[in-house]
Amino acid sequence: MVAIFLIRHGETPGNAERIVQTPETPLSPRGMVQAGRLARRLQQSGIARILSSDLVRASMTAEYLQLATGVPLQFDPLLQERSFGTIRGTPYDRLTIDIFAPGYEPPEGESWDLFHARVDRAWALVEHVASETNGHLAVITHGLVCRSLSARHLILPQGEETPERWANTGLTIVDGPLPWRVRVLNCTLHLDDGIADGGPA
């Protein structure tokens, strides 16, 4: 059985301060702790390759996992978060519009249609890399990418719905190949102090 470990990056200062993310935002100190705990959780999980967004917050998260597993790490811009263009860097409490509204098109950014089309290409890449990997594939990306994939490409467990918000280092385990079925959804057990050094994947 092939599994894809779909992971959102760790916390950033932008997350903590509720600011629309900029591409160069790194992990916060708390985000680095989260990434370390995630890496310990997945160290012995059979991951054979890591595919990551090339944005700083995702690449830093991926590097913790690579250090723990010793497997190859590949970056690809298709896995980047939706671009909000000139809105990036703005505190959420200063926004006068709902940037997540279905018809909203951010200035110099991506509409939902353009974003979903890019995520479709990203998923095709993920499937291709997974098919060539002798073991499980970890994918480090962003919250809206996870949400798009969950809603449009994955079969959720009965009674589950696509989360509106994906937790920092939230882990989703998808079993495949087709049809890709979610076994674990947006899980953060590794952040609980009682199992910070292990626990079930």
Residue pairs with C-beta under 8 A, 6 or more apart in sequence:
1 175
1 176
2 130
2 131
2 133
2 136
2 137
2 175
2 176
2 177
3 46
3 136
3 137
3 173
3 174
3 175
3 176
3 183
4 126
4 130
4 136
4 137
4 138
4 139
4 173
4 174
4 176
4 180
5 42
5 45
5 47
5 136
5 137
5 138
5 139
5 171
5 172
5 173
5 174
5 201
6 139
6 141
6 146
6 149
6 171
6 172
6 173
6 174
7 38
7 61
7 65
7 138
7 139
7 140
7 141
7 169
7 170
7 171
7 172
8 141
8 142
8 143
8 146
8 166
8 167
8 168
8 169
8 170
9 27
9 31
9 35
9 53
9 55
9 57
9 58
9 60
9 61
9 140
9 141
9 142
9 168
9 169
10 27
10 28
10 30
10 31
10 32
10 33
10 34
10 35
10 38
10 57
10 60
10 61
10 168
10 169
11 27
11 28
11 30
11 31
11 34
11 168
12 21
12 25
12 26
12 27
12 28
12 31
12 57
13 19
13 25
13 26
13 28
14 20
14 21
14 22
14 25
15 21
15 28
15 31
15 168
16 28
16 30
17 91
18 91
18 92
18 93
19 89
19 90
19 91
19 92
20 84
20 87
20 88
20 89
20 90
20 91
20 92
20 95
20 99
21 57
21 81
21 88
22 88
22 89
23 55
23 56
23 80
23 88
24 56
25 55
25 56
25 57
26 56
26 57
26 60
27 34
27 35
27 56
27 57
27 60
27 61
31 57
31 60
31 61
31 168
31 169
32 60
32 64
34 168
34 169
34 191
35 60
35 61
35 64
35 65
35 169
36 64
37 169
37 190
37 191
37 196
37 197
38 61
38 64
38 65
38 169
38 171
38 190
39 64
39 65
39 67
39 68
39 69
40 68
40 190
40 196
40 197
40 198
41 171
41 189
41 190
41 198
41 199
41 201
42 65
42 68
42 69
42 138
42 171
42 201
43 68
43 69
45 136
45 201
46 135
46 136
47 65
47 69
47 71
47 135
47 136
47 137
47 138
48 71
48 133
48 134
48 135
48 136
48 137
49 71
49 72
49 73
49 74
49 129
49 133
49 135
49 137
49 138
50 62
50 65
50 66
50 69
50 71
50 72
50 73
50 74
50 137
50 138
50 139
50 140
51 74
51 75
51 76
51 79
51 125
51 126
51 129
51 137
51 138
51 139
51 140
52 58
52 59
52 61
52 62
52 73
52 74
52 75
52 76
52 79
52 139
52 140
52 141
53 59
53 75
53 76
53 77
53 79
53 80
53 81
53 140
53 141
53 142
53 145
54 75
54 76
54 77
54 79
54 80
55 80
55 81
55 142
58 79
58 80
58 140
58 141
58 142
59 75
59 140
61 140
61 169
62 73
62 75
62 138
62 140
63 73
65 138
65 140
66 73
71 135
74 129
76 122
76 125
78 118
78 119
78 121
78 122
78 125
79 122
79 139
79 140
79 141
79 142
79 145
80 141
80 142
80 145
81 141
81 142
81 143
81 144
81 145
82 109
82 110
82 115
82 142
82 144
82 145
83 106
83 108
83 109
83 110
83 115
84 99
84 106
84 109
84 110
85 106
85 107
85 108
85 109
85 110
86 106
86 107
86 108
86 109
87 95
87 99
87 106
87 107
87 109
88 109
97 104
98 104
99 106
102 112
103 112
104 111
104 112
105 111
110 118
115 144
115 148
116 148
116 152
119 145
119 148
119 149
119 152
120 152
120 153
122 141
122 145
123 149
123 153
126 137
126 139
127 176
127 177
129 137
130 137
130 176
130 177
131 177
143 165
143 166
146 166
146 170
146 172
146 186
147 162
147 163
147 164
147 166
150 156
150 162
150 163
150 172
150 182
150 185
151 162
153 180
154 174
154 180
154 181
154 182
155 179
155 180
155 181
155 182
156 162
156 182
156 185
157 181
157 182
157 183
157 185
160 182
160 185
163 185
163 186
166 186
167 186
167 188
167 191
168 188
169 188
169 190
169 191
170 186
170 187
170 188
171 184
171 186
171 187
171 188
171 190
171 201
172 182
172 184
172 185
172 186
172 187
173 182
173 183
173 184
173 187
173 201
174 180
174 181
174 182
174 183
175 181
175 182
175 183
184 201
189 195
189 199
189 200
190 196
190 199
192 199
